[in-house]
């Protein structure tokens, strides 16, 4: 039996291209895992809370930058929000991948504490993924609004 919230969730998901939904789900899953690992590092005392928060914030900024690699737009034929990558996006994506593969080496150059470097790497990755999800959802909302589409949200129950 479908509930009202199931119907609203189905309607919202139909407004997104399958590839876009998949990437958002993957980014969200990665961010949850990395955030959990980051919290465990802080709880073990591998680094201070301030380093964790700083790396999350920097990762969020990086996530905002990386989100700019995709251009979101409304596709009338598919009746969905789709994403495309332009030439600038390809350059930013290549720089992002380069950073991902060298981040431990880069942070390790200035910080000798291996657990702290690991914690900062986790924070940067978690922040980047959180930023990507947040700013992509914000972009999707903008595309839907400009297309004149506002998906129904489930009604709040009044007690």
Backbone torsions as a table, in degrees:
resi	resn	phi	psi	omega
1	UNK	NA	128.8	-179.0
2	UNK	-86.3	135.7	175.6
3	UNK	-95.4	172.2	-179.4
4	UNK	-63.4	-37.1	-179.5
5	UNK	-71.1	-32.8	175.2
6	UNK	-62.5	-41.5	179.9
7	UNK	-64.5	-42.6	179.4
8	UNK	-66.1	-40.5	178.9
9	UNK	-65.0	-40.6	178.4
10	UNK	-64.5	-42.2	178.9
11	UNK	-62.6	-43.7	179.8
12	UNK	-64.4	-41.7	-177.6
13	UNK	-69.2	-29.3	177.9
14	UNK	-69.2	-19.6	-179.7
15	UNK	-82.5	-3.3	180.0
16	UNK	-115.3	140.6	174.9
17	UNK	-60.3	145.6	-177.6
18	UNK	-56.0	-43.4	-179.4
19	UNK	-64.1	-38.0	178.6
20	UNK	-67.3	-43.3	177.1
21	UNK	-60.8	-43.1	-179.1
22	UNK	-63.3	-45.4	-179.1
23	UNK	-66.8	-38.7	177.0
24	UNK	-62.9	-42.8	178.4
25	UNK	-63.3	-41.3	178.9
26	UNK	-65.7	-44.8	177.9
27	UNK	-61.5	-40.2	179.7
28	UNK	-65.0	-44.6	179.6
29	UNK	-61.3	-45.8	178.4
30	UNK	-61.4	-41.8	-178.9
31	UNK	-64.9	-38.8	179.1
32	UNK	-65.5	-44.3	179.5
33	UNK	-63.6	-48.1	-178.7
34	UNK	-65.3	-37.4	178.0
35	UNK	-65.5	-40.1	176.1
36	UNK	-62.6	-43.7	177.6
37	UNK	-64.6	-39.0	178.1
38	UNK	-63.1	-44.0	178.4
39	UNK	-61.8	-39.5	178.7
40	UNK	-66.5	-36.0	176.6
41	UNK	-64.1	-43.5	179.1
42	UNK	-65.8	-41.0	-179.9
43	UNK	-64.8	-33.6	178.0
44	UNK	-77.2	-13.2	179.8
45	UNK	87.6	21.6	178.7
46	UNK	-70.9	-17.5	179.3
47	UNK	-169.9	168.0	-177.3
48	UNK	-81.9	161.3	177.8
49	UNK	-63.2	-33.2	-179.6
50	UNK	-65.2	-38.5	175.8
51	UNK	-65.0	-39.7	179.7
52	UNK	-64.0	-45.7	-179.2
53	UNK	-66.1	-42.4	178.9
54	UNK	-60.6	-44.1	-179.8
55	UNK	-67.6	-34.8	175.9
56	UNK	-65.1	-43.1	-180.0
57	UNK	-64.8	-46.1	178.0
58	UNK	-62.3	-39.1	176.1
59	UNK	-64.0	-38.8	177.2
60	UNK	-62.5	-40.1	176.8
61	UNK	-64.4	-43.2	176.9
62	UNK	-62.8	-38.3	176.7
63	UNK	-62.3	-38.4	177.1
64	UNK	-63.7	-42.8	179.9
65	UNK	-64.3	-45.2	-178.0
66	UNK	-67.7	-31.8	177.8
67	UNK	-62.4	-26.1	-180.0
68	UNK	-68.3	-12.0	-179.0
69	UNK	-71.3	-22.2	-179.4
70	UNK	-107.1	140.4	176.9
71	UNK	-104.4	119.5	178.8
72	UNK	-93.6	137.4	175.7
73	UNK	-153.5	163.9	179.9
74	UNK	-88.1	128.0	177.2
75	UNK	-106.0	110.9	-177.7
76	UNK	-63.6	-36.2	-177.5
77	UNK	-64.8	-41.3	180.0
78	UNK	-88.3	-15.2	-174.5
79	UNK	53.8	50.7	-177.6
80	UNK	-155.5	160.1	172.7
81	UNK	-80.8	129.1	178.9
82	UNK	-123.0	161.3	179.0
83	UNK	-122.1	145.1	176.6
84	UNK	-136.2	156.3	178.3
85	UNK	-111.8	130.9	177.1
86	UNK	-97.2	-178.2	-177.4
87	UNK	-61.4	-41.8	177.5
88	UNK	-60.9	-39.1	178.9
89	UNK	-62.3	-39.7	178.6
90	UNK	-63.5	-42.4	178.5
91	UNK	-63.4	-46.4	179.8
92	UNK	-63.7	-40.5	178.7
93	UNK	-62.7	-41.9	177.8
94	UNK	-62.7	-43.0	177.2
95	UNK	-63.7	-39.4	177.8
96	UNK	-63.0	-45.3	178.5
97	UNK	-63.5	-39.7	175.8
98	UNK	-59.6	-43.9	177.6
99	UNK	-62.3	-43.7	-179.1
100	UNK	-58.6	-41.1	-177.0
101	UNK	-78.5	-18.5	-177.4
102	UNK	-116.7	4.6	-173.6
103	UNK	-62.7	-39.8	179.6
104	UNK	-65.7	-38.8	178.2
105	UNK	-66.6	-40.4	179.4
106	UNK	-66.3	-48.1	179.6
107	UNK	-70.8	-32.9	178.5
108	UNK	-67.3	-20.6	178.5
109	UNK	-67.9	-32.6	-177.8
110	UNK	-103.5	-18.3	-177.3
111	UNK	-124.9	124.4	-177.5
112	UNK	-88.1	-15.7	-176.6
113	UNK	-78.6	105.6	-175.3
114	UNK	-59.4	-44.9	178.3
115	UNK	-62.3	-35.5	178.2
116	UNK	-67.2	-40.5	177.8
117	UNK	-62.0	-42.2	178.2
118	UNK	-62.5	-42.9	179.9
119	UNK	-63.6	-42.6	179.1
120	UNK	-64.7	-40.4	176.8
121	UNK	-61.3	-42.2	177.4
122	UNK	-64.3	-42.1	179.6
123	UNK	-64.2	-41.4	178.1
124	UNK	-63.8	-42.4	-179.9
125	UNK	-67.3	-46.3	179.1
126	UNK	-61.0	-46.1	179.6
127	UNK	-62.5	-39.4	178.9
128	UNK	-63.3	-46.1	-179.6
129	UNK	-67.0	-40.7	177.5
130	UNK	-62.5	-44.1	177.9
131	UNK	-60.9	-41.8	-179.9
132	UNK	-63.4	-44.5	179.8
133	UNK	-64.5	-49.7	-176.9
134	UNK	-60.4	-50.5	-175.9
135	UNK	-73.7	-28.3	174.5
136	UNK	-68.9	-43.4	177.4
137	UNK	-62.4	-38.6	177.4
138	UNK	-63.5	-41.5	177.2
139	UNK	-65.3	-39.7	177.9
140	UNK	-62.1	-43.9	178.2
141	UNK	-59.6	-40.8	178.4
142	UNK	-64.4	-41.3	179.0
143	UNK	-64.6	-44.5	-179.9
144	UNK	-63.7	-41.2	179.4
145	UNK	-64.4	-44.0	-179.5
146	UNK	-69.1	-24.7	176.6
147	UNK	-84.2	-2.4	179.5
148	UNK	78.5	22.1	-178.2
149	UNK	-114.4	125.3	174.1
150	UNK	-127.5	108.2	-178.2
151	UNK	-65.3	143.4	177.9
152	UNK	-68.7	134.4	174.8
153	UNK	-99.6	150.9	179.9
154	UNK	-62.0	141.9	179.2
155	UNK	-72.6	143.8	176.1
156	UNK	-77.5	137.5	176.4
157	UNK	-79.6	137.1	176.9
158	UNK	-100.7	134.6	-179.0
159	UNK	-101.8	NA	NA
